């Protein structure tokens, strides 16, 4: 799962978490992570579910994360244990 957001919003949350402004090396790292993550998702679309926070409110994002996790748990469980129920996927 890949959560994408507007870079400025990511930077604001990062600075709030660390309690200071980001250093130039941290800004470069954030930009690189964003670029590489987008490249990975583009190169292997079957491997990643991309959730774009720029186009969804917080509740929609949470609902999508839960749905993806449940589907993945069911798929993994069905593959590993074809006759067992997945407790969290109700």
N, C-alpha and C positions, 0 to 999 in steps of 0.2 A: 504494500500500500504506500502510495506517495501522496503526501499532502502538499499542495502548491498554494502559494499566496503571493500577494503583492510584496515585492522585496522591502519596501518601506515599512509595511506592517510587521514583517518578520524581524526587521532591525529594531523596531520599537519594542517588540516583545523580548528580544534578546537583551536589549539595554535595561529593560525593567527587571529581568531575571538576575542580571549581574550587578545591578545597582550603579551603573556608570555608563559613560559613552563608550562605544566600541572603538578599539584601536584600529589603525589602518590594516594591520595584518588580519584582524578579525573580520573586517569588512571584506577584504579580499577572499577570505575563507568562505564567508557566507555566499558571496557571488559565485565562487567556484562550485560549492555544493549545489546551489540552485541550477547552474548550467549542467553539471554532470548528472544530477538526478533527472533533469528533463531529457538529457541524451539517453540515459538508461531506459527510461520509460518509452521513448520513441523507438529505440533499437529493439526492445523486447516487450511489445505491448501485451502479450499473453501472460507475462510474468508479473506485471504491475497493474494495480487498479489506481488510477490517478483521480484524486479528489481535489478539485480546485476551489479553494475557499473564497476566491474573488467573485465567484458566481453563486454562492450559497450562504445562507445564514448559519449560525452556529448549530442550531438544532438539526438542520438538514445534514450538516457535516457529521454530527454525532450519529444520527440515524444511519447514514451511509456506512460509516466505520463499523457499526454494530452488524449491519447486514452483510458486509464483506467478510467480517470475522466469522459470522455464523455459517455462511456458505463455504468458506475455506475449511472450517472445522468439520462440517459435514462431508466435504470432499475427501479430506485427509482421513477421517474416520472410516468412511466407506471403503477407501482404498486399503487401509491398514487392517480394519476389522469389519468386513462386509456384513456381519450379522449383529453388530452392536449399535445401540442407540447412542447419540451424542447428547449428554445431559444438558449442555448449555445451549443447544440449538432448538429449543422448544418454540 
